[in-house]
Amino acid sequence: MTVGKDVSALFPDVVNCMQTDNLELKKLVYLYLMNYAKSQPDMAIMAVNTFVKDCEDPNPLIRALAVRTMGCIRVDKITEYLCEPLRKCLKDEDPYVRKTAAVCVAKLHDINAQLVEDQGFLDTLKDLISDSNPMVVANAVAALSEIAESHPSSNLLDLNPQSINKLLTALNECTEWGQIFILDCLANYTPKDDREAQSICERVTPRLSHANSAVVLSAVKVLMKFMEMLSKDLDYYGTLLKKLAPPLVTLLSAEPELQYVALRNINLIVQKRPEILKHEMKVFFVKYNDPIYVKLEKLDIMIRLASQANIAQVLAELKEYATEVDVDFVRKAVRAIGRCAIKVEQSAERCVSTLLDLIQTKVNYVVQEAIVVIKDIFRKYPNKYESVIATLCENLDSLDEPEARAAMIWIVGEYAERIDNADELLESFLEGFHDESTQVQLQLLTAIVKLFLKKPTETQELVQQVLSLATQDSDNPDLRDRGYIYWRLLSTDPVAAKEVVLAEKPLISEETDLIEPTLLDELICYIGTLASVYHKPPSAFVEGGRGVVHKSLPPRTASSESTESPETAPAGAPSGEQPDVIPTQGDLLGDLLNLDLGPPVSGPPLATTSVQMGAVDLLGGGLDSLMGDEPEGIGGPNFVAPPAAAVPANLGASMGSGLSDLFDLTSGVGTLSGSYVVPKAVWLPAMKAKGLEISGTFTRQVGSISMDLQLTNKALQVMTDFAIQFNRNSFGLAPAAPLQVHAPLSPNQTVEISLPLNTVGSVMKMEPLNNLQVAVKNNIDVFYFSTLYPLHILFVEDGKMDRQMFLATWKDIPNENEAQFQIRDCPLNAEAVSSRLQGSNIFTVAKRNVEAQDMLYQSLKLTNGIWVLAELRIQPGNPSFTLSLKCRAPEVSQHVYQAYETILKN
Amino acid sequence: MIHSLFLINSSGDIFLEKHWKSVVSRSVCDYFFEAQERATEAENVPPVIPTPHHYLLSVYRHKIFFVAVIQTEVPPLFVIEFLHRVVDTFQDYFGVCSEPVIKDNVVVVYEVLEEMLDNGFPLATESNILKELIKPPTILRTVVNTITGSTNVGDQLPTGQLSVVPWRRTGVKYTNNEAYFDVIEEIDAIIDKSGSTITAEIQGVIDACVKLTGMPDLTLSFMNPRLLDDVSFHPCVRFKRWESERILSFIPPDGNFRLLSYHVSAQNLVAIPVYVKHNISFRDSSSLGRFEITVGPKQTMGKTIEGVIVTSQMPKGVLNMSLTPSQGTHTFDPVTKMLSWDVGKINPQKLPSLKGTMSLQAGASKPDENPTINLQFKIQQLAISGLKVNRLDMYGEKYKPFKGIKYMTKAGKFQVRT
């Protein structure tokens, strides 16, 4: 049986042995039953009587054993007989029996959840949390947690200060495993104030000295979570920080498997609170006989802890690692040197010279890796270390990996003016153009265009050649489109081309490989769990059937993709980050250009950055996947949503308009088009629509409203024949074109659609005013949902009133139509407010400064011609604004105020 | 919680499986085998492997993979700790933990596993409780059992599980009452080429063997408790008392247990007791390399260093080595390229050395990497951190116990880079 042989044929004979007094024989028979009862359920019934009898035995060991074994027999008929004995055992006088029975409830729940609920076992289990015996409490908590995991909605473990107190008392006295269950349960509790948080922390801290590393890590989780609530000025906060370091260090002296899990968690902790381990760099130094998975993790943490104070030591170590045997590890070590250079500015010079030393070793993979990171260093410190280019060029022939080739080509293109034979170098790459990988091809195209712009006279032939190779002979749409753009740029306006292609690039920073803060916060709540090992929220990998309770922050599965693998992030191709986009020509252009249309437009300063971003994206392609990696560059709420999904608004924008838009921007006119876009929200969950999930948002771009939909097929069958219809609504919104889903939507596929809207539909006043009822049909059924649209999509572009008119209208509207609102916590100044609002077609008519207050007079017009006048009072230093709205149709005021709020706060 | 456990030997056979919930098919291990194939060495198999429906968490000890299967979000450390506990228990029961031993004792193994987990929840993991439930096999008992037909399974309730001191059974009786404590310190260090210390830390433990009658309450105090700022205790230690008075106060478990483990990492507290002088050089032109190492004592507080073993993984290009040691014996395995030199005791008057030449592959360029030297040694009657026990007192019982304290320093992961 234990070695995999089937001995089920012996069933009747074994059951006969059951009524023995010999404990060992009894146990073995029980064991046999557990394994084979399922295959012979009818025979298993014969055993029931003995079980029931054993549950009454005077010896508690036998009682517990019987109830425990019965729970393990996964046969429905047996479980029915189990209920009565189990109920008795849950109230048994002996704690050993009670604690066994508590676990048995979880077993029974696994087999037949309904039965457990009907029999009221859950309530009995909750009562056991107040049991006098700590072991019983721990097991009850464990059982409840397990049951709760399969029932995410049910509120089984509702914790209140009293029950928390009981758990804390039990914590001190129960077994190590019980402590883990209790600590994990505590971590789900939210204390009502910082004093409660502190008192829980104080009682949990002794667990940090436990010998069991799982207990330690669970305690760390509780402390990390509750620390958020403590004020940083508190003495206790500092003490706590100090207490956290030694146990974490101790975890690293355990077995390698434990170390690995600990290191993955420390990686999170270091990102969240670097101060805890900042003096402990040395414990992360790699020993040569560490398993490779430990080595790689240690390396990652070393870089995160690197600072000016310890950089010399770190570099010496990294250089040591670069001569090790293991290729993967060496590569990562070389890459780490580059990351250090980018992170600690003072060390850059030393890093570069270390890298040069390594290039001199001529070990092929070391050289390639070094060139890739030197490219990043150039990106961070332009015009500083170009003296090394000559050395790099010497190694041109030995490069055979696409990434290294692409990096080298980028360097040649970027510094073409300093490399005498740049054209020859690039030409040599061009010979085998079609055999190169896409990454290299894209890079080569860009590099040659750069070269041409820098040395137009000598390289005309070369650029012709590469453009025709890219546009005529290539099947890759990405490459072809980029070729066309360059071609047109160069032929229409070389000056503009120069400005676009040779634009100054934003610097890269070390934040690229940090985990996004919201995800990090969520992961901190999952310290010690599988989620923390994978650095993904549980929703991203736990099976669909089992629900997951989200902790503290909503899940962001999509954004985790770009952050989970730091080693690929700096150089991932942008197409990899936008897997859902079908690469037709229009879409790609939309993607290339949407950066300068999409971000919330808030005045000239931001507008220029977005131009840069757009330009860089045009250039960088394979290398500069900036959009995903540099939140601060885009600077705005849009980043919260994954970049690809946030801006599908202008997929419809034709190539021509996109290009002209680009030119407009570069020539400095700075047309601001497009109002603020609310991140997509789920409108129709898959559960309610037989597997079709719809999420979406509304956008307004250059005078046209559209509804951006994302349809996901979560069912198992293909969906076709989509259609959409709106109910009559307050502003007559209606689809301007039918819903076009070109291909059938296969299971797990997602498609993005932008549906143009107009406001000529039939009108009916809705409650609330901005309510929109939508019907979507597909081959399966018709589904209805309703959503609220933000009013600012209805603000038209010609909503600017002239001053005289404004004054007259203001006076003309009766005072009872005036509504006042407070906009709180908005840290912007008058300029920023005004420019941000203008992006969404709220125009500032006049500005006055009265008694140190800024008064903005603004106007806007809705699609149906209603004018709304506003007076916005801003006190410098006070984040609360006062907004007075006057309108002939006062019912819109409330919604206009909401639009203000959304625009200003995002 | 933990669903199933598979034991897999290094050649990839599943030789034992145990399921605590529904049966999980063996085929789930295929994912593990895949990972095992990808990792070149057994040590490098990642401890957490995701599969479409399960997660596999494994530990590798005694050339056996212990693979646990879980299905829901369970703290991985919990599982890994538990697996290590399983291995420790087997070792405790059978002396060694190896495939043949597990196969020979498969009934006991199965019974023990059954007691350790219930539906995936840990049930009894304390060795003294387990031993009360299932007696470990001894030759005598096997003989008696075969004659009388009695069994290894204890028939009384494991009393310890119910009391407030779950780690100790009641009614313990000894004729000789004795308590021994071993302070064992291991030095982990990395020494660089020039002989200066890169990192050094001490992992210390106090292991105890307490055989005392009744319910003794012990207190142990140190001369210099300030050394211990990073400690983890056995659950029996009263934490409050330690916090306030720096005294260990506890009711000990019966038999062998680890009282506490500690960690000293402050650089100035870690003395390095040995040094290694090395001269390993490859030349580009010649196919011969020079090799010379000398080991000597440094800060030993007057104690002798014994049990010295030097091992080093030589680069692949080294075909053979011809060396002469001044003492001890040495071996070089041309297949694994592992050099091992058993030095024995270090005599400060006559330092042991190993000299000779290495023959390299003809024509190959000189190796890129430098070998790292790994050192093992022991120093008796010394705790290198300077930790000293002040006194041990017993309360709660009348008799006078025999007390003993032993100190020892060992090399942990002690590496010298060349």
Interface residues (C-beta under 8 A of the other chain):
Chain A: T2 V3 G4 N22 L23 E24 L25 K27 L28 L31 N35 N59 P60 L61 R68 G71 C72 R74 D94 P95 Y96 T100 V103 C104 A106 K107 D110 N133 M135 N139 A142 A143 E146 E149 S150 E173 T175 E176 W177 I180 D184 P206 S209 H210 A211 N212 S213 A214 V216 L217 S218 P246 P247 V249 T250 S253 E255 P256 E257 L258 Y260 V261 A262 E280 K282 V283 F285 K287 Y288 N289 P291 I292 Y293 Q313 A316 E317 E320 T323 E324 V325 T361 V363 G528 T529 L530 A531 V533 Y534 P538 F541 V542 E543 R546 V548
Chain B: M1 I14 F15 L16 E17 K18 H19 W20 K21 S22 V23 R26 A39 E43 N44 P46 P47 V48 P50 H53 Y55 L57 S58 V59 Y60 R61 T72 E73 V74 P75 P76 L77 F78 I80 E81 F82 H84 V106 V107 V109 Y110 E111 E114 D118 N119 F121 P122 L123 T125 E126 T151 N152 V153 G154 D155 Q156 L157 P158 Q161 L162 V164 P166 D188 I190 D192 I198 T199 E201 Q203 D229 D230 V231 S232 F233 H234 P235 F239 E243 R258 L260 S261 H263 S265 Q313 P315 D368 E369 N370 T372 N374 K413 Q415 R417
